[in-house]
Amino acid sequence: LPEGTQRAQLRITAANGQVIKTVELTRAGEGQVNVNTNDLASGTYQYSLLVDGRLVNTRQMMVVKK
C-alpha cells in the first residue's frame, strides 16, 4: 500500500457478486494477507483491492476443501 493511504480493503466476493468477507488493511508497504477460509465453501471467489475507495485490482482464488 502506498504511504498516505487513508483506507484500504481486501474484498472477497462470490461468483454472483455478493460480498462474502472484507478485510481491513492497515499497514503501508508490501506485505501479505492470510485469509481464514473456514467459513467459505469450496469454489471460486474473487478478491479485490480497494485503496481510498478506488478499485486497484481484482483476482480469482479457489477454495478447495477435502
SENU-351304 format. One record per atom (N, C-alpha, C, O, CB): x, y, z; atom name; residue number from 1. Coordinates in steps of 0.1 Angstrom, whole numbers. Last residue first. Glycine has a CB too. Example, Ala and Ser with C-alpha at 12.3 -4.5 7.8 and 13.67 -1.06 7.14 Angstrom:
# residues 2
+-------+-------+-------+------+------+
!     x !     y !     z ! rolo ! kedo !
+-------+-------+-------+------+------+
!   128 !   -22 !    71 !    N !    2 !
!   137 !   -11 !    71 !   CA !    2 !
!   129 !     0 !    79 !    C !    2 !
!   134 !    11 !    80 !    O !    2 !
!   141 !    -6 !    57 !   CB !    2 !
!   132 !   -57 !    78 !    N !    1 !
!   123 !   -45 !    78 !   CA !    1 !
!   132 !   -33 !    78 !    C !    1 !
!   142 !   -33 !    85 !    O !    1 !
!   113 !   -45 !    90 !   CB !    1 !
+-------+-------+-------+------+------+
This chain:
# residues 66
+-------+-------+-------+------+------+
!     x !     y !     z ! rolo ! kedo !
+-------+-------+-------+------+------+
!  -113 !  -308 !    15 !    N !   66 !
!  -113 !  -322 !    13 !   CA !   66 !
!  -123 !  -328 !    23 !    C !   66 !
!  -125 !  -340 !    24 !    O !   66 !
!  -100 !  -329 !    15 !   CB !   66 !
!  -117 !  -278 !    -4 !    N !   65 !
!  -118 !  -285 !     9 !   CA !   65 !
!  -119 !  -300 !     6 !    C !   65 !
!  -126 !  -304 !    -3 !    O !   65 !
!  -130 !  -280 !    18 !   CB !   65 !
!  -105 !  -251 !   -20 !    N !   64 !
!  -107 !  -265 !   -21 !   CA !   64 !
!  -106 !  -271 !    -8 !    C !   64 !
!   -96 !  -270 !     0 !    O !   64 !
!   -96 !  -271 !   -31 !   CB !   64 !
!  -110 !  -221 !   -35 !    N !   63 !
!  -110 !  -227 !   -22 !   CA !   63 !
!  -114 !  -242 !   -24 !    C !   63 !
!  -124 !  -245 !   -29 !    O !   63 !
!  -120 !  -220 !   -11 !   CB !   63 !
!   -93 !  -199 !   -56 !    N !   62 !
!  -101 !  -211 !   -55 !   CA !   62 !
!   -99 !  -217 !   -41 !    C !   62 !
!   -88 !  -217 !   -35 !    O !   62 !
!   -97 !  -222 !   -65 !   CB !   62 !
!   -95 !  -166 !   -68 !    N !   61 !
!   -89 !  -176 !   -59 !   CA !   61 !
!   -99 !  -188 !   -58 !    C !   61 !
!  -111 !  -186 !   -60 !    O !   61 !
!   -86 !  -170 !   -45 !   CB !   61 !
!   -87 !  -139 !   -90 !    N !   60 !
!   -95 !  -150 !   -86 !   CA !   60 !
!   -88 !  -159 !   -76 !    C !   60 !
!   -75 !  -160 !   -77 !    O !   60 !
!  -100 !  -158 !   -98 !   CB !   60 !
!   -86 !  -103 !   -86 !    N !   59 !
!   -80 !  -116 !   -90 !   CA !   59 !
!   -90 !  -127 !   -85 !    C !   59 !
!   -99 !  -124 !   -78 !    O !   59 !
!   -66 !  -118 !   -84 !   CB !   59 !
!   -84 !   -68 !   -93 !    N !   58 !
!   -93 !   -80 !   -89 !   CA !   58 !
!   -86 !   -92 !   -94 !    C !   58 !
!   -82 !   -93 !  -106 !    O !   58 !
!  -107 !   -78 !   -94 !   CB !   58 !
!   -72 !   -36 !   -82 !    N !   57 !
!   -71 !   -48 !   -89 !   CA !   57 !
!   -80 !   -59 !   -84 !    C !   57 !
!   -84 !   -58 !   -72 !    O !   57 !
!   -56 !   -54 !   -89 !   CB !   57 !
!   -82 !   -11 !   -73 !    N !   56 !
!   -69 !   -12 !   -78 !   CA !   56 !
!   -67 !   -25 !   -87 !    C !   56 !
!   -62 !   -24 !   -97 !    O !   56 !
!   -58 !   -13 !   -66 !   CB !   56 !
!  -109 !    10 !   -69 !    N !   55 !
!  -105 !    -4 !   -72 !   CA !   55 !
!   -91 !    -4 !   -78 !    C !   55 !
!   -89 !     3 !   -89 !    O !   55 !
!  -116 !   -10 !   -81 !   CB !   55 !
!  -110 !    34 !   -43 !    N !   54 !
!  -108 !    31 !   -57 !   CA !   54 !
!  -103 !    17 !   -59 !    C !   54 !
!   -95 !    12 !   -52 !    O !   54 !
!   -98 !    41 !   -63 !   CB !   54 !
!  -112 !    40 !   -16 !    N !   53 !
!  -124 !    39 !   -23 !   CA !   53 !
!  -122 !    36 !   -38 !    C !   53 !
!  -132 !    35 !   -45 !    O !   53 !
!  -131 !    52 !   -22 !   CB !   53 !
!   -85 !    37 !    -8 !    N !   52 !
!   -92 !    50 !    -7 !   CA !   52 !
!  -104 !    51 !   -16 !    C !   52 !
!  -106 !    61 !   -23 !    O !   52 !
!   -82 !    61 !   -11 !   CB !   52 !
!   -83 !     9 !   -25 !    N !   51 !
!   -75 !    18 !   -18 !   CA !   51 !
!   -81 !    32 !   -19 !    C !   51 !
!   -84 !    37 !   -30 !    O !   51 !
!   -60 !    19 !   -24 !   CB !   51 !
!   -91 !   -25 !   -27 !    N !   50 !
!   -96 !   -11 !   -28 !   CA !   50 !
!   -88 !    -2 !   -20 !    C !   50 !
!   -86 !    -5 !    -8 !    O !   50 !
!  -111 !   -11 !   -24 !   CB !   50 !
!   -87 !   -54 !   -44 !    N !   49 !
!   -80 !   -45 !   -35 !   CA !   49 !
!   -86 !   -31 !   -38 !    C !   49 !
!   -86 !   -26 !   -49 !    O !   49 !
!   -65 !   -45 !   -38 !   CB !   49 !
!  -107 !   -84 !   -44 !    N !   48 !
!  -104 !   -71 !   -49 !   CA !   48 !
!   -97 !   -62 !   -39 !    C !   48 !
!  -101 !   -62 !   -27 !    O !   48 !
!  -117 !   -64 !   -54 !   CB !   48 !
!  -112 !  -117 !   -53 !    N !   47 !
!  -108 !  -108 !   -43 !   CA !   47 !
!  -103 !   -95 !   -49 !    C !   47 !
!   -96 !   -95 !   -59 !    O !   47 !
!   -96 !  -114 !   -34 !   CB !   47 !
!  -136 !  -142 !   -60 !    N !   46 !
!  -128 !  -131 !   -65 !   CA !   46 !
!  -124 !  -122 !   -53 !    C !   46 !
!  -131 !  -121 !   -43 !    O !   46 !
!  -135 !  -122 !   -75 !   CB !   46 !
!  -138 !  -178 !   -60 !    N !   45 !
!  -141 !  -164 !   -55 !   CA !   45 !
!  -132 !  -154 !   -61 !    C !   45 !
!  -122 !  -157 !   -67 !    O !   45 !
!  -139 !  -164 !   -39 !   CB !   45 !
!  -149 !  -210 !   -65 !    N !   44 !
!  -141 !  -199 !   -70 !   CA !   44 !
!  -146 !  -186 !   -65 !    C !   44 !
!  -159 !  -183 !   -65 !    O !   44 !
!  -141 !  -199 !   -85 !   CB !   44 !
!  -150 !  -236 !   -39 !    N !   43 !
!  -155 !  -228 !   -50 !   CA !   43 !
!  -145 !  -218 !   -55 !    C !   43 !
!  -134 !  -216 !   -49 !    O !   43 !
!  -168 !  -222 !   -48 !   CB !   43 !
!  -162 !  -247 !    -7 !    N !   42 !
!  -153 !  -249 !   -19 !   CA !   42 !
!  -159 !  -242 !   -31 !    C !   42 !
!  -171 !  -242 !   -33 !    O !   42 !
!  -151 !  -264 !   -22 !   CB !   42 !
!  -173 !  -221 !    15 !    N !   41 !
!  -174 !  -234 !     8 !   CA !   41 !
!  -164 !  -235 !    -3 !    C !   41 !
!  -159 !  -225 !    -8 !    O !   41 !
!  -189 !  -235 !     2 !   CB !   41 !
!  -158 !  -205 !    43 !    N !   40 !
!  -162 !  -204 !    29 !   CA !   40 !
!  -163 !  -219 !    23 !    C !   40 !
!  -155 !  -227 !    27 !    O !   40 !
!  -151 !  -197 !    21 !   CB !   40 !
!  -149 !  -206 !    69 !    N !   39 !
!  -164 !  -203 !    67 !   CA !   39 !
!  -168 !  -202 !    52 !    C !   39 !
!  -179 !  -198 !    49 !    O !   39 !
!  -168 !  -190 !    74 !   CB !   39 !
!  -122 !  -210 !    66 !    N !   38 !
!  -130 !  -220 !    72 !   CA !   38 !
!  -145 !  -218 !    70 !    C !   38 !
!  -152 !  -228 !    69 !    O !   38 !
!  -127 !  -220 !    87 !   CB !   38 !
!  -104 !  -192 !    56 !    N !   37 !
!  -114 !  -197 !    46 !   CA !   37 !
!  -123 !  -208 !    53 !    C !   37 !
!  -130 !  -214 !    45 !    O !   37 !
!  -108 !  -202 !    34 !   CB !   37 !
!   -87 !  -164 !    66 !    N !   36 !
!   -93 !  -177 !    71 !   CA !   36 !
!  -105 !  -181 !    62 !    C !   36 !
!  -114 !  -173 !    61 !    O !   36 !
!   -98 !  -175 !    86 !   CB !   36 !
!   -60 !  -152 !    48 !    N !   35 !
!   -75 !  -151 !    50 !   CA !   35 !
!   -80 !  -164 !    55 !    C !   35 !
!   -77 !  -175 !    49 !    O !   35 !
!   -82 !  -147 !    36 !   CB !   35 !
!   -32 !  -132 !    52 !    N !   34 !
!   -37 !  -146 !    54 !   CA !   34 !
!   -52 !  -145 !    56 !    C !   34 !
!   -56 !  -138 !    66 !    O !   34 !
!   -30 !  -154 !    65 !   CB !   34 !
!   -14 !  -111 !    32 !    N !   33 !
!   -26 !  -112 !    40 !   CA !   33 !
!   -30 !  -127 !    40 !    C !   33 !
!   -31 !  -134 !    30 !    O !   33 !
!   -38 !  -104 !    34 !   CB !   33 !
!    17 !   -94 !    31 !    N !   32 !
!     8 !  -104 !    27 !   CA !   32 !
!    -3 !  -105 !    36 !    C !   32 !
!    -3 !  -100 !    48 !    O !   32 !
!    16 !  -118 !    27 !   CB !   32 !
!    34 !   -65 !    17 !    N !   31 !
!    31 !   -75 !    27 !   CA !   31 !
!    22 !   -86 !    22 !    C !   31 !
!    21 !   -87 !    10 !    O !   31 !
!    24 !   -68 !    39 !   CB !   31 !
!    48 !   -32 !    12 !    N !   30 !
!    45 !   -46 !     8 !   CA !   30 !
!    42 !   -55 !    19 !    C !   30 !
!    47 !   -53 !    30 !    O !   30 !
!    56 !   -51 !    -1 !   CB !   30 !
!    31 !    -2 !    26 !    N !   29 !
!    42 !   -10 !    21 !   CA !   29 !
!    38 !   -24 !    16 !    C !   29 !
!    26 !   -26 !    15 !    O !   29 !
!    53 !   -12 !    31 !   CB !   29 !
!    11 !     3 !    55 !    N !   28 !
!    16 !     7 !    42 !   CA !   28 !
!    28 !    -2 !    38 !    C !   28 !
!    34 !    -8 !    47 !    O !   28 !
!    21 !    22 !    43 !   CB !   28 !
!   -14 !   -15 !    71 !    N !   27 !
!     0 !   -12 !    71 !   CA !   27 !
!     4 !    -8 !    56 !    C !   27 !
!     0 !   -15 !    47 !    O !   27 !
!     8 !   -24 !    75 !   CB !   27 !
!   -41 !   -23 !    71 !    N !   26 !
!   -37 !   -11 !    79 !   CA !   26 !
!   -23 !    -7 !    78 !    C !   26 !
!   -19 !     4 !    82 !    O !   26 !
!   -40 !   -14 !    93 !   CB !   26 !
!   -71 !   -34 !    57 !    N !   25 !
!   -56 !   -34 !    56 !   CA !   25 !
!   -51 !   -21 !    63 !    C !   25 !
!   -56 !   -10 !    60 !    O !   25 !
!   -51 !   -35 !    41 !   CB !   25 !
!   -99 !   -54 !    65 !    N !   24 !
!   -93 !   -40 !    65 !   CA !   24 !
!   -78 !   -42 !    65 !    C !   24 !
!   -72 !   -50 !    73 !    O !   24 !
!   -98 !   -32 !    78 !   CB !   24 !
!  -116 !   -75 !    45 !    N !   23 !
!  -105 !   -75 !    54 !   CA !   23 !
!   -99 !   -60 !    53 !    C !   23 !
!   -95 !   -56 !    43 !    O !   23 !
!   -94 !   -85 !    51 !   CB !   23 !
!  -148 !   -89 !    41 !    N !   22 !
!  -140 !   -77 !    39 !   CA !   22 !
!  -129 !   -77 !    50 !    C !   22 !
!  -132 !   -79 !    62 !    O !   22 !
!  -149 !   -64 !    40 !   CB !   22 !
!  -167 !  -114 !    24 !    N !   21 !
!  -158 !  -110 !    35 !   CA !   21 !
!  -150 !   -98 !    31 !    C !   21 !
!  -147 !   -96 !    20 !    O !   21 !
!  -148 !  -122 !    39 !   CB !   21 !
!  -186 !  -115 !     5 !    N !   20 !
!  -186 !  -126 !    15 !   CA !   20 !
!  -178 !  -121 !    27 !    C !   20 !
!  -182 !  -124 !    38 !    O !   20 !
!  -180 !  -138 !     9 !   CB !   20 !
!  -207 !   -98 !   -16 !    N !   19 !
!  -195 !   -96 !    -8 !   CA !   19 !
!  -196 !  -106 !     4 !    C !   19 !
!  -206 !  -106 !    11 !    O !   19 !
!  -194 !   -82 !    -2 !   CB !   19 !
!  -219 !  -112 !   -46 !    N !   18 !
!  -222 !  -110 !   -32 !   CA !   18 !
!  -209 !  -109 !   -24 !    C !   18 !
!  -200 !  -117 !   -25 !    O !   18 !
!  -231 !  -121 !   -26 !   CB !   18 !
!  -214 !  -120 !   -72 !    N !   17 !
!  -211 !  -107 !   -68 !   CA !   17 !
!  -213 !  -103 !   -54 !    C !   17 !
!  -210 !   -92 !   -49 !    O !   17 !
!  -219 !   -98 !   -77 !   CB !   17 !
!  -216 !  -147 !   -77 !    N !   16 !
!  -228 !  -139 !   -80 !   CA !   16 !
!  -226 !  -124 !   -76 !    C !   16 !
!  -235 !  -116 !   -78 !    O !   16 !
!  -240 !  -144 !   -73 !   CB !   16 !
!  -192 !  -158 !   -68 !    N !   15 !
!  -194 !  -157 !   -83 !   CA !   15 !
!  -206 !  -148 !   -86 !    C !   15 !
!  -206 !  -142 !   -97 !    O !   15 !
!  -197 !  -171 !   -88 !   CB !   15 !
!  -184 !  -137 !   -40 !    N !   14 !
!  -188 !  -149 !   -46 !   CA !   14 !
!  -190 !  -147 !   -61 !    C !   14 !
!  -190 !  -136 !   -65 !    O !   14 !
!  -201 !  -155 !   -39 !   CB !   14 !
!  -155 !  -117 !   -29 !    N !   13 !
!  -169 !  -118 !   -34 !   CA !   13 !
!  -171 !  -132 !   -40 !    C !   13 !
!  -162 !  -139 !   -45 !    O !   13 !
!  -172 !  -107 !   -44 !   CB !   13 !
!  -137 !   -99 !    -6 !    N !   12 !
!  -139 !  -112 !   -12 !   CA !   12 !
!  -153 !  -113 !   -16 !    C !   12 !
!  -162 !  -111 !    -8 !    O !   12 !
!  -134 !  -124 !    -3 !   CB !   12 !
!  -115 !   -72 !    -5 !    N !   11 !
!  -129 !   -76 !    -5 !   CA !   11 !
!  -131 !   -89 !   -13 !    C !   11 !
!  -127 !   -90 !   -24 !    O !   11 !
!  -138 !   -65 !   -11 !   CB !   11 !
!   -94 !   -55 !    14 !    N !   10 !
!   -94 !   -66 !     5 !   CA !   10 !
!  -108 !   -72 !     6 !    C !   10 !
!  -113 !   -76 !    17 !    O !   10 !
!   -83 !   -77 !     9 !   CB !   10 !
!   -89 !   -20 !    17 !    N !    9 !
!   -96 !   -32 !    20 !   CA !    9 !
!   -93 !   -42 !     9 !    C !    9 !
!   -91 !   -40 !    -2 !    O !    9 !
!  -111 !   -29 !    20 !   CB !    9 !
!   -78 !    11 !    32 !    N !    8 !
!   -76 !     0 !    22 !   CA !    8 !
!   -83 !   -13 !    27 !    C !    8 !
!   -84 !   -16 !    38 !    O !    8 !
!   -61 !    -3 !    20 !   CB !    8 !
!   -75 !    45 !    37 !    N !    7 !
!   -83 !    33 !    39 !   CA !    7 !
!   -80 !    23 !    28 !    C !    7 !
!   -80 !    26 !    16 !    O !    7 !
!   -98 !    36 !    40 !   CB !    7 !
!   -54 !    63 !    32 !    N !    6 !
!   -63 !    65 !    43 !   CA !    6 !
!   -71 !    53 !    47 !    C !    6 !
!   -72 !    50 !    59 !    O !    6 !
!   -73 !    76 !    39 !   CB !    6 !
!   -20 !    62 !    25 !    N !    5 !
!   -33 !    56 !    22 !   CA !    5 !
!   -42 !    58 !    34 !    C !    5 !
!   -38 !    55 !    46 !    O !    5 !
!   -31 !    41 !    19 !   CB !    5 !
!     6 !    71 !    30 !    N !    4 !
!    -5 !    81 !    30 !   CA !    4 !
!   -19 !    75 !    26 !    C !    4 !
!   -29 !    83 !    25 !    O !    4 !
!    -2 !    91 !    19 !   CB !    4 !
!    23 !    49 !     9 !    N !    3 !
!    23 !    57 !    21 !   CA !    3 !
!    12 !    68 !    19 !    C !    3 !
!    10 !    72 !     8 !    O !    3 !
!    37 !    64 !    23 !   CB !    3 !
!     5 !    22 !    -7 !    N !    2 !
!    13 !    35 !    -8 !   CA !    2 !
!    12 !    42 !     6 !    C !    2 !
!     2 !    41 !    13 !    O !    2 !
!     8 !    44 !   -19 !   CB !    2 !
!     8 !   -12 !     0 !    N !    1 !
!     0 !     0 !     0 !   CA !    1 !
!     9 !    12 !     0 !    C !    1 !
!    19 !    13 !     7 !    O !    1 !
!   -10 !     0 !    12 !   CB !    1 !
+-------+-------+-------+------+------+
